Amino acid sequence: MTLKSILNDIADIIMAKGTTAARKDLTALAAAVRDTQPGAAAALTDWEGSEIARERAFAVIRHEVVRAGQERQFAIVMDLAAFRAVALAA
C-alpha cells in the first residue's frame, strides 16, 4: 500500500464520516509527522478543537507528506502500517 493510497483512504473516511471516524489513523499520522509539522500534528489530534481545524491540519500534513522525499515517505508509511496492524489486532 502506498502512502498516497493510505492518505486517500483517510481522506475518504473524513469526507464521509468526519475526523472522529479516522481518529486512530490521524493519531498515527500525527505521531509520524510531529518532528516536521508539530503545529499541524497538535491540531490534528486536538479532539476538543473544531472539526474544521482538524481537517485543515490534515490538509497541511497531507501536502507536506506528498512533497517529502521518498525516504521520509517510506518512514511514514511504515509508521502508519505498523499502527494499523496493531489497531486491527486489538
Residue, then its C-alpha position, 0 to 999 in steps of 0.5 A: m500500500t502506498l502512502k498516497s493510497i493510505l492518505n486517500d483512504i483517510a481522506d475518504i473516511i473524513m469526507a464521509k464520516g468526519t475526523t472522529a471516524a479516522r481518529k486512530d489513523l490521524t493519531a498515527l499520522a500525527a505521531a509520524v509527522r510531529d518532528t516536521q509539522p508539530g503545529a499541524a500534528a497538535a491540531l490534528t489530534d486536538w479532539e476538543g478543537s473544531e472539526i474544521a481545524r482538524e481537517r485543515a491540519f490534515a490538509v497541511i500534513r497531507h501536502e507536506v507528506v506528498r512533497a517529502g522525499q521518498e525516504r521520509q515517505f517510506a518512514i511514514v508509511m511504515d509508521l502508519a502500517a505498523f499502527r494499523a496492524v496493531a489497531l486491527a489486532a486489538 
